[in-house]
Amino acid sequence: MPDAGYLIAAVAIAVIVTWTLRAVPFVVLSPLRSSPLIAYLNTAMPMGVMVILATYTLRAFSPYVPGKAWPTVLALAVTVALHLWRRNVLLSILAGTAVHVALASTVFAP
């Protein structure tokens, strides 16, 4: 078994490497915080994320399989309605996902 000094040095090196790897992105990206591009992305990305998630979810959608189509259609309707009503991306995504999972695993379970 290695001696205590070796173990302490190994743990210290692991701590330093971990801390550095977690701090580097904040240091490197700090000049970008005042960038107009970042301000634009901050306003445009939530809708972009919603479009990407919707496209990914609907890529294998088949209306000819009712057991799989109805949970998707209903969850999509809940997501869109909730987003138009509350304008909260996180709430819309979480509620739509919950509705889809609940319907697909209970009401429309195979």
N, C-alpha and C positions, 0 to 999 in steps of 0.2 A: 504494500500500500504506500502511495506517495506521502511524503512528509507534509506537514501543515503549511510550510512556506510555499511549496509548489501549488497546493490547492488554493491558497489565498491569492497567489499570483494569477492562476487560471481564472478564478472568479472575477478578479479585478479587471483582467483583460476582456472578459466577456461583457462585463458591465460597461466598460469604456466603448467597446465596439458597438454594443446595442444602443447606448445613449447617442453616440455619434451618428449612427445610421438613422436614428429617429429625428435628430436635430438638423441634419444637413438639408432636407427639403425645405424646412422653414427658413433657413438662412439663405438658401439659393433663391427661393421664390419671393422673399420679402420685397425686393424692388418692384415686382410685378403688381403689388397690391394697389398702387396708384395708377396703374395703366388703364387707359380708356377701353382697351380690348377686354380686359378682365371685367370691367364694369358692364360692358355689353353682354358678355357671356353670362354674367350673374343674372341678368334679366331674361336672356333668351334660352338658357339651358333647361330650366324646368319643363318648358313645353317640348323641347327637343327630347328630353328623357322620356316624357310621356309618349311621344310619337314612336320612339325606338321600342319601348316596352310594348306598346299596342301592336306594332308591326311584328315583333318577335312572337307575341302571344297568338296572333291571328295567322301566322305563316302556315300552320298545318290545319287551319279551320276547314271543316267539311260540313256543309249544311245537310248532307245526306245521312249523317249519323246522329240522330236526335239525342241520344244519350250523352253525346259529347258536345253537341252544338248548343243545347239549351243552357248549360251552365256558363258557357263562354259568352253567349249573347246577353244573358241576364247580368252577369258580372260586368260586362262592358257597358251596359246601360246604367248600372249603378255607379260605375266609375265616372262616366261622362256626366251624369246628372249631378252627382256629388261635387265634381270639379266645377261645373258651371254655377252651382249654388254657393259653395264655400270658397272656391279659388284657393284650395289648399292641396298641393300636390301630394304631400305625404299622406294626408287623410284619404284622398281619392285612391291612391295606389293600395294602401292598406285595406280599405273597405272593399275595393274590387277584388283583391286577392282573397280576403276572408269569405266573401260571397261565393266566389268560384270554388274554393276549397270545400266550403260547407255544402254547396249544392252537388258538386261532383262526388263527394264521399258519402252523402246521405240520400238525397232525393233521387239523383240520377246514377246511383252506384250500380255497377253491373251485377 
